[in-house]
Each structure stands twice: as C-alpha cells, then as structure tokens.
Amino acid sequence: MRSCGQSCRRGGARPTESGTSRARVSAPTPQRRPRAQLHPGAWWLWSLALGTAATRTTNPLLLALLLTTSAYVVIACRPNTPWSRSYSAFLHLALAVLLIRLLFVIALGSPVPGTHVILTLPEVPLPAWAQGIRLGGKVTAEGVLFALYDGLRLATLLVCVGAANALASPSRLLKSLPGALYEAGVAVVVALTFAPHLIADVQRLRAARRLRGRPDKGLRGLLQVALPVLEGALERSIALAAAMDARGYGRTADVPAPVRRTTAALTLGGLLGVCAGTYGLLTAAGGTYGLPVLLAGLAAALAGLHLGGRRSPRTRYRADRWTPRARLVAASGIAVAALLTLAASSDPTALHPTVVPLTAPTLPLWPAAAILVGLLPAFLAPAPHPENPPKDPS
C-alpha cells in the first residue's frame, strides 16, 4: 500500500509536520487599476463649448458634424446609469423643435423673400391691424431652407446640453460647486434629474405592463401609466425633502455684516460687469472696453462667490480633482468653440450659407477639422461603468 506521504507528494501537495497536506495557492494576478472618473465640470465645459460652436454657424454640414461628434462621445463614454439615458429624450426634443420651426414657416410664412415656390396653401384674410402676419399662402424653398438652418442650429444646441446630462453625474457636479452656489445648485440638479428619473419610471412601468399582458401604447396606456409615475415623483420629492432637512439644508453660519455687504456688492457688481462686457464684445462700438470690463466683472463675481461660501460651510468627501485628462477634455471643447468663432469672423459666408440666391452649402475644410478636435474625449475618458445604480423598487 502507498503511504499517505507518497501519495501526497505525487499529487502535488506538500506534507506538513502534522501529516496533513496543504494545497498550493496560486499567486493573485495583478489587476489593472481603473481610471479615475473625469470631473463633471469638464463634461459640462466640453458640451457647452460645442453648443457655443453651434451658435456660430448655420451651415447644415458643420451642424451635422457637431451632432455626430457629440453622439459618438456620448456612446463611447456615458456610464450605465438612469440619468445617462436622457440623451435620447434630448434627441427627440431637438427633432420636435426642428419640425415645429418648419411648420411655423409653412403656416405663417417667412421674412425671407423667395422666388422658388414649393406649394401654395389657401390664404386666410386677416384684419388691417394684423399686417405683417399671414396664414397660408406661398411656401418658398428659400424660406423653408432658412427655417431649416435656423432650427437645426437650435436643435444642435439642445443635443449638446443633452450630452452634458448624459455624461456628467448630477450629484458629483453638485459636490463640486462652491459653497455660495450650493442652494441654487441643489435646485438645478433636482430640475436636471427630473426628466431622466421620469423617463426611467415610464420605461419600467411600460415593461411591467407588457409582462402582465396589458397595453402600454396609445392614449389608454399613457393614461394608465401617468398616475403611477406621478405617485412615484411625489414619493421621491418627499424623500428628497426629508434627506435635505436631515443634512441641514439651508442653514447658514454667522457672518459679520461688513462681510455680507462686501459679498453682495462684489457679486452684484461682477454680474453687471459681465453683462456690460458681453454687450461691449457683441457691439462694434464697445470693442475697446468690452474685454477689460468682462474680465473685471468675472474677477469681482468670483471674489463675491468666494466670500459668500463662508455663509454655507460644508465638507466634501473625496472631492473630484481636475486631472490632466479632465483639463484636456475641457480644452478640446473650448478649442472647437474658439476656432469656430474665429472662422465665423474671418469667413462668414462659409459658415452662414446664403439662401437668397438659393445655393447649396459647402463644407469648409479647416472648420470641419476644428470640430473633429471635439472627439478627443472619446479616447481620453475612462471606460464607462455603472455609478451606484438605483435598486428596482419592484
């Protein structure tokens, strides 16, 4: 018979002094440390900069390139969370805005004169006090194209805002705000998260109705889903109010009166300076004083916010940091906005194609290459992963 020690040796185990065998423990494989998440402010700066670039042009080719850029980055970088699904809702909203703009031009006419008549609608006669307004009449290709370009610009701006909602966590963004803007930030975050939570509730209830064999489409399905959605929104509002009260929301610290007056004067003066400086930059006569007044107003407003933060002392647990990746993401969006603004001033005809006379838009090369800089976050941002997904109450 084989001894226990021989069998253990042949089996690959090593006998111990007590006669028992000990299995070999394999060394743990080193795992890569996941990349840190980007600062939410970087995503908002990138998205708002793309929206600013969209306001500088009415070229449909450049606007379509901006839409493609934002959609690609959202698909590549958004996490698997309920609020990240709001991007499709903003796409539907942008499409609705574009269709409404076209319907208004068809029904009410366009201020752009045109000679290429597409169709003629029955015109409703209006009284003399409604001069300048018409109902029906001739619909020209020039007016439709002008409305299409203008509506597409607004739709692109809405989609860029939707990209910020899908990429940046609202709770992490609130944690990054200065103390003076905390109360206003809570209101904005609650307003921004209302639509994503509402969409998630509707999808969950429609899926539950389909599993039970009940209709989930049409007017009947919408009416039967609306009541549970409103009930869930009310319960969530009560829970949010209780959580805010438990965390001492709205309580302020004792600050001397001179500090309060200085804070109010700096904030109000800074905002007035920003308004005056922006007006100066937008007008030809104020080009000399616009930039200095704008910079001075920004400095005063930031100083007022810094002093105002003393009234709401709070701590941050694991505050987000502006890493080099986050700076590059924000810089890529700012670069797109700056280059499109420069192109709009140097070559306005390329970024604003004319409709009278009717001409086909062309794609300017270097503004298109500037928009492609906005794709940089798709290669810099960390891989998407779920960020504290909520539990299904059902």
Buried (B, 14 or more C-beta within 10 A) or exposed (E): EEEEEEEBEEEEBEBEEEEEBEEEEEEEEEEEEEEEBBBBBBBBBBBBBBBBBBBBBBBBBBBEBBBBBBBBBBEBBBBEBBBBBBBEBBBEBBBEBBEEBBEEBBBEBBEBEBEBEEEEBEEEEEEEEEEEEBBBBBBBBBBBBBBBBBBBBBBBBBBBBBBBBBBBBBBBBBBBBEBBBBBEBBEBBBEBBEBBBBBBBBEBBBEBBEEEEEEBEEEEBBEBBEEBBEEBBEEBEEEBEEEEEEEEBEEEEEBEEEEBEBBEEBBEBBBBBBEBBBEBBEEEEBEEEBEEBBEBBBEBBBBBBBBBBBBBEEEEEEEBEEBEBBBBBBBBBBBBBBBBBBBBEEEEEBBBBEBBEBEEBEEBEEBBEBBEBBBBBBEBBEEBEEBEEEEEEE
